[in-house]
Structure formats: structure tokens, C-alpha cells
């Protein structure tokens, strides 16, 4: 069996739950789904990434991308 195929099946799937900011700073809330469970990550963002990701996430661009089901 090809080792690349094995590793790819073990990689998590990511889902962006929210892009927001609070007293601590700007962040993306991301769900990582592994074969044996899932975790939620708070991922800090710089200001440029926050602005671009927020507008993309708000427009639900990711929902319309092909082959992401």
C-alpha cells in the first residue's frame, strides 16, 4: 500500500465555525475532525488575515466550492 494514501486518510477534516474578535484578539474557531474524535481550535489571526477571512466566511464562499462535501 502506498504510504501517501495512508497518511492522507489520517489527516483531519477542518471546518471553520466562526471568524470573530474579542478582548483577546482576532481569531478563527475551527473544528478538526479526526477518525477517533474531534477538537475545536481557537486560531489567532493577524489583522489582514482576519479581514480577508471574515469577508470570505461571511459571504459563505466555502459553501459554494465544488468537491468540499
Buried (B, 14 or more C-beta within 10 A) or exposed (E): EEEEEEEEEEEBEEBBEEBBEEEEEBBBBBBBEEEEEEEEEEBEBEEEBBEEBBEEBEEEEEEEEEEEE
